[in-house]
Structure formats: C-alpha cells, structure tokens
C-alpha cells in the first residue's frame, strides 16, 4: 500500500511538471493522440500514442487512422489522408 502511494505521488509530481512546462511554452494542448495507424506525422515528427496536439500544430495523415481526444472528452477520428491544422475554438 505504501508503494502504491509513492507511485501515485510520483505520477502526480510528473503531471504537475508537465502542466508547468506547457504553461511556460505558451502552446495550449488541444488534443491528445490515443490511436494511430500508418505513417502519420505532427510537424514532420512521427506521431505516437500519448502525444499532445497543440494550437497551430499541423498533422499529416498518410495512414488509415488517427484518433484524438480533447480535454473535454470530445473524440475526433481522422480517416482521410491529408493535412489538418488545429486551432482552439
């Protein structure tokens, strides 16, 4: 039980650091990737599960699927190949 508490505290610490980095960066996360299939990129970098999509990022979908989820729980599924640019509503 003590080990679980230590792990929980550690993950909370990492989450707080992540928030601070994004607050200083000025880029606000719009979506997070929860699924990808094929050769998809974000600003030229290969897309990975868990990556955050920030304002003004560009996704290039060359594969068959990209699944995104917003902080509000909205799900977007991109299945058409092409370029997608994200702005916060």
C-alpha positions, 0 to 999 in steps of 0.5 A: 500500500505504501508503494502504491502511494509513492507511485501515485505521488510520483505520477502526480509530481510528473503531471504537475511538471508537465502542466508547468512546462506547457504553461511556460511554452505558451502552446495550449494542448488541444488534443491528445493522440490515443490511436494511430495507424500508418505513417502519420506525422505532427510537424514532420515528427512521427506521431505516437500514442500519448502525444499532445496536439497543440494550437497551430500544430499541423498533422499529416495523415498518410495512414488509415487512422488517427484518433484524438481526444480533447480535454473535454472528452470530445473524440475526433477520428481522422480517416482521410489522408491529408493535412489538418491544422488545429486551432482552439475554438 
